[in-house]
Amino acid sequence: CVVPCLAPVASGIDCKDGNGHSYRGSTSVTSSGVTCQAWSAVTPHQHAAFTPETHPDKGLESNQCRNPDNDSKGPWCYTMDPNKKWDYCDIPDCGKEVSLKG
């Protein structure tokens, strides 16, 4: 998976493999268009389950969509919408959206 996984990042295409557990792309907006809350922030939503401190190897340094709990539906994030704590992110599958052939 090393070459195919690196190719989308190198070419600037943002996509996920499988359920996105290893996704480290730059998408930081939910599927409904809401900006993601930083994983280290506690406003507008209080949370302690998934932070850079509790999961240092999950890519939670900023506010990008991630899948720290291996959710079968893919990457998600806490949102900046005070009425919606979290939501999934719409990130295409690398295998379906990206062709590695020239």
MITIDO-948063 format. One record per residue: residue number from 1; y, x, z of N, C-alpha, C, O in turn. Coordinates in Angstrom, 1 decimal, decimal comma, m for minus. Layout:
% MITIDO-948063
NUM  Y  X  Z  Y  X  Z  Y  X  Z  Y  X  Z
...
% end
This chain:
% MITIDO-948063
1  m1,2  0,8  0,0  0,0  0,0  0,0  1,3  0,9  0,0  2,4  0,3  m0,2
2  1,1  2,2  0,2  2,3  3,0  0,3  3,3  2,9  m0,9  4,4  2,6  m0,7
3  2,8  3,2  m2,1  3,6  3,1  m3,3  4,2  1,7  m3,6  5,4  1,6  m3,8
4  3,3  0,7  m3,6  3,8  m0,7  m3,9  4,8  m1,1  m2,8  5,8  m1,8  m3,2
5  4,6  m0,8  m1,6  5,5  m1,2  m0,5  6,8  m0,6  m0,6  7,9  m1,2  m0,3
6  6,9  0,7  m1,0  8,1  1,4  m1,1  8,9  1,1  m2,3  10,2  1,1  m2,3
7  8,2  0,7  m3,4  8,9  0,4  m4,7  10,0  m0,7  m4,6  11,1  m0,5  m5,1
8  9,7  m1,8  m4,0  10,8  m2,9  m3,9  12,0  m2,4  m3,1  13,1  m2,7  m3,5
9  11,8  m1,7  m2,0  12,9  m1,2  m1,3  13,8  m0,2  m2,1  15,0  m0,3  m2,1
10  13,1  0,7  m2,8  13,8  1,7  m3,6  14,5  1,1  m4,8  15,6  1,6  m5,1
11  14,0  0,0  m5,3  14,7  m0,6  m6,4  15,7  m1,7  m6,0  16,4  m2,3  m6,8
12  15,9  m1,8  m4,7  16,9  m2,8  m4,2  16,4  m4,2  m4,1  17,3  m5,1  m3,9
13  15,2  m4,5  m4,3  14,6  m5,8  m4,2  14,1  m6,1  m2,8  13,4  m5,3  m2,3
14  14,6  m7,2  m2,3  14,2  m7,6  m0,9  13,1  m8,6  m0,9  13,2  m9,7  m1,4
15  11,9  m8,1  m0,5  10,7  m9,0  m0,5  9,8  m8,6  0,7  10,0  m7,6  1,3
16  8,8  m9,5  0,9  7,9  m9,2  2,0  6,4  m9,2  1,5  6,1  m9,8  0,5
17  5,6  m8,5  2,2  4,2  m8,5  2,0  3,5  m9,4  3,0  3,8  m9,3  4,2
18  2,6  m10,2  2,5  1,9  m11,2  3,4  2,8  m12,1  4,2  3,7  m12,7  3,6
19  2,6  m12,1  5,5  3,4  m13,0  6,3  4,7  m12,3  6,7  5,5  m12,8  7,5
20  5,0  m11,1  6,2  6,2  m10,4  6,5  6,2  m9,7  7,9  7,3  m9,3  8,4
21  5,1  m9,5  8,5  5,0  m8,8  9,8  5,7  m7,4  9,7  6,3  m7,0  10,7
22  5,5  m6,8  8,6  6,1  m5,4  8,4  7,4  m5,4  7,7  8,0  m4,4  7,4
23  8,0  m6,6  7,5  9,3  m6,7  6,7  10,4  m6,0  7,4  10,6  m6,2  8,6
24  11,1  m5,1  6,7  12,2  m4,4  7,3  13,4  m4,4  6,3  14,2  m3,5  6,3
25  13,5  m5,5  5,5  14,6  m5,7  4,6  15,9  m6,0  5,2  16,0  m6,1  6,4
26  16,9  m6,4  4,4  18,3  m6,6  4,9  18,7  m8,0  5,0  19,8  m8,3  5,4
27  17,8  m9,0  4,6  18,2  m10,4  4,7  18,5  m10,8  6,2  17,8  m10,5  7,1
28  19,7  m11,4  6,4  20,2  m11,8  7,7  20,7  m13,2  7,7  21,6  m13,5  8,5
29  20,2  m14,0  6,8  20,6  m15,4  6,7  19,3  m16,3  6,7  18,3  m15,9  6,0
30  19,3  m17,4  7,4  18,2  m18,3  7,4  18,0  m19,0  6,1  18,9  m19,0  5,2
31  16,9  m19,7  5,9  16,6  m20,5  4,7  17,7  m21,6  4,6  17,9  m22,1  3,5
32  18,3  m22,0  5,7  19,3  m23,1  5,6  20,7  m22,5  5,4  21,7  m23,2  5,5
33  20,8  m21,2  5,3  22,1  m20,5  5,1  22,9  m20,1  6,3  24,1  m19,8  6,2
34  22,3  m20,1  7,5  23,0  m19,8  8,7  22,8  m18,3  9,0  21,7  m17,8  8,8
35  23,9  m17,6  9,4  23,8  m16,2  9,7  22,9  m16,0  10,9  22,9  m16,8  11,9
36  22,1  m14,9  10,9  21,3  m14,6  12,0  22,1  m14,0  13,2  23,0  m13,3  13,0
37  21,7  m14,4  14,4  22,2  m13,8  15,6  21,5  m12,4  15,8  20,4  m12,2  15,5
38  22,3  m11,4  16,3  21,7  m10,1  16,6  20,6  m10,2  17,6  20,7  m11,0  18,5
39  19,5  m9,5  17,4  18,4  m9,6  18,3  18,7  m9,2  19,7  18,1  m9,6  20,7
40  19,7  m8,3  19,8  20,1  m7,8  21,2  21,2  m8,8  21,8  21,5  m8,6  23,0
41  21,7  m9,7  21,1  22,7  m10,6  21,6  22,1  m11,8  22,4  21,0  m12,2  22,1
42  22,8  m12,4  23,3  22,4  m13,5  24,0  23,3  m14,7  23,9  23,2  m15,7  24,6
43  24,2  m14,6  22,9  25,0  m15,8  22,5  25,0  m15,9  21,0  25,0  m14,9  20,3
44  24,9  m17,1  20,5  25,0  m18,4  21,2  23,7  m18,8  21,9  23,7  m19,8  22,6
45  22,6  m18,0  21,7  21,3  m18,4  22,3  20,8  m17,3  23,2  20,7  m16,2  22,9
46  20,5  m17,8  24,4  19,8  m16,9  25,4  18,4  m16,7  25,0  17,7  m17,7  24,7
47  17,9  m15,5  25,1  16,5  m15,2  24,8  16,2  m13,9  25,4  17,0  m13,0  25,5
48  14,9  m13,7  25,8  14,5  m12,4  26,3  13,1  m12,0  25,7  12,7  m10,9  26,0
49  12,5  m12,9  24,9  11,2  m12,6  24,4  11,2  m11,5  23,4  10,3  m10,7  23,3
50  12,2  m11,5  22,5  12,2  m10,5  21,4  13,5  m9,8  21,3  14,5  m10,4  20,8
51  13,5  m8,6  21,8  14,7  m7,8  21,8  14,3  m6,4  21,4  13,2  m6,0  21,4
52  15,3  m5,5  21,0  15,0  m4,2  20,7  14,3  m3,4  21,8  13,5  m2,5  21,6
53  14,6  m3,8  23,1  14,0  m3,2  24,2  12,5  m3,7  24,4  11,7  m2,8  24,8
54  12,3  m4,9  24,2  10,9  m5,4  24,5  10,0  m5,1  23,3  8,7  m5,0  23,5
55  10,5  m5,0  22,1  9,7  m4,7  20,9  10,3  m3,6  20,1  10,8  m3,9  19,0
56  10,3  m2,4  20,6  11,1  m1,3  19,9  10,5  m0,9  18,5  11,2  m0,2  17,8
57  9,3  m1,3  18,2  8,7  m1,0  16,9  8,8  m2,1  15,9  8,1  m2,0  14,9
58  9,6  m3,2  16,2  9,6  m4,4  15,3  10,8  m4,5  14,4  11,0  m5,5  13,7
59  11,7  m3,5  14,4  12,9  m3,5  13,6  14,0  m4,4  14,0  14,7  m5,0  13,2
60  14,1  m4,6  15,3  15,1  m5,6  15,9  16,4  m5,0  16,2  17,1  m5,5  17,2
61  16,8  m3,9  15,5  18,1  m3,2  15,9  19,3  m4,0  15,5  20,4  m3,8  16,1
62  19,3  m4,9  14,5  20,5  m5,6  14,1  20,3  m7,1  14,1  19,8  m7,6  15,1
63  20,6  m7,8  13,0  20,4  m9,2  13,0  19,6  m9,7  11,8  19,6  m10,8  11,4
64  18,8  m8,7  11,2  18,0  m9,1  10,0  16,8  m9,9  10,4  16,3  m9,9  11,6
65  16,3  m10,7  9,5  15,1  m11,5  9,6  14,0  m10,6  9,9  13,8  m9,6  9,2
66  13,1  m11,0  10,9  12,0  m10,2  11,2  10,8  m11,1  11,6  11,0  m12,3  11,8
67  9,6  m10,6  11,8  8,5  m11,4  12,2  7,8  m10,6  13,4  6,7  m10,2  13,2
68  8,5  m10,5  14,5  7,9  m9,7  15,6  6,7  m10,3  16,3  5,9  m9,6  16,9
69  6,5  m11,6  16,1  5,3  m12,3  16,7  4,2  m12,6  15,7  3,3  m13,4  16,0
70  4,3  m12,0  14,5  3,3  m12,2  13,5  3,1  m13,7  13,1  2,0  m14,1  12,9
71  4,2  m14,4  13,0  4,2  m15,8  12,7  3,6  m16,0  11,3  4,0  m15,3  10,3
72  2,7  m16,9  11,1  2,0  m17,1  9,8  3,0  m17,7  8,8  2,7  m17,5  7,6
73  4,1  m18,2  9,2  5,1  m18,8  8,2  6,1  m17,7  7,8  7,0  m18,0  6,9
74  6,1  m16,5  8,3  7,0  m15,5  7,9  8,1  m15,1  8,8  8,2  m15,6  9,9
75  9,0  m14,2  8,3  10,1  m13,8  9,0  11,1  m14,9  9,4  11,2  m15,9  8,8
76  11,7  m14,7  10,6  12,6  m15,7  11,2  13,7  m14,9  11,9  13,7  m13,7  12,1
77  14,7  m15,6  12,5  15,7  m15,0  13,4  16,3  m16,1  14,2  16,2  m17,3  13,9
78  16,9  m15,7  15,3  17,7  m16,5  16,1  19,0  m16,8  15,3  19,4  m15,9  14,6
79  19,6  m18,0  15,4  20,7  m18,3  14,5  22,0  m18,3  15,3  22,1  m18,4  16,5
80  23,1  m18,2  14,5  24,5  m18,3  15,1  24,9  m19,8  15,2  26,0  m20,1  15,7
81  24,0  m20,7  14,8  24,3  m22,1  14,9  24,0  m22,5  16,4  22,8  m22,5  16,8
82  24,9  m23,0  17,2  24,7  m23,3  18,6  23,7  m24,5  18,7  23,1  m24,6  19,8
83  23,5  m25,2  17,6  22,5  m26,4  17,7  21,1  m26,1  17,2  20,3  m26,9  17,3
84  20,9  m24,9  16,7  19,6  m24,5  16,2  19,3  m23,1  16,7  19,9  m22,1  16,2
85  18,3  m23,0  17,6  18,0  m21,7  18,3  17,5  m20,6  17,3  17,9  m19,5  17,3
86  16,6  m21,0  16,4  16,0  m20,1  15,5  15,6  m20,8  14,2  15,5  m22,1  14,2
87  15,3  m20,1  13,1  14,9  m20,7  11,9  14,2  m19,6  11,0  14,4  m18,4  11,2
88  13,4  m20,0  10,1  12,8  m19,1  9,2  13,8  m18,6  8,1  14,8  m19,3  7,9
89  13,4  m17,5  7,5  14,2  m16,9  6,4  13,4  m17,0  5,1  12,2  m16,9  5,1
90  14,2  m17,3  4,0  13,5  m17,4  2,7  13,5  m16,0  2,0  14,5  m15,6  1,4
91  12,4  m15,3  2,2  12,2  m14,0  1,6  11,0  m14,1  0,7  9,9  m14,4  1,1
92  11,2  m13,7  m0,6  10,1  m13,8  m1,6  9,0  m12,8  m1,3  9,2  m11,8  m0,7
93  7,8  m13,2  m1,7  6,6  m12,3  m1,6  6,8  m11,2  m2,7  7,1  m11,5  m3,8
94  6,5  m10,0  m2,3  6,6  m8,9  m3,2  5,6  m9,0  m4,4  6,0  m8,8  m5,5
95  4,4  m9,4  m4,1  3,4  m9,6  m5,2  3,8  m10,6  m6,2  3,4  m10,5  m7,4
96  4,5  m11,7  m5,8  4,8  m12,7  m6,7  6,1  m12,5  m7,4  6,3  m13,0  m8,6
97  7,1  m11,9  m6,8  8,4  m11,8  m7,3  8,7  m10,4  m8,0  9,7  m10,3  m8,8
98  7,9  m9,4  m7,7  8,2  m8,1  m8,2  7,1  m7,6  m9,1  5,9  m7,7  m8,7
99  7,5  m7,1  m10,2  6,5  m6,4  m11,1  6,8  m4,9  m11,0  7,9  m4,4  m11,3
100  5,8  m4,1  m10,6  5,9  m2,7  m10,5  5,7  m2,0  m11,8  5,8  m0,8  m11,9
101  5,4  m2,7  m12,9  5,2  m2,1  m14,2  6,6  m2,1  m14,9  7,4  m3,0  m14,8
102  6,8  m1,0  m15,7  8,0  m0,8  m16,4  8,1  m1,7  m17,5  9,1  m1,7  m18,2
% end
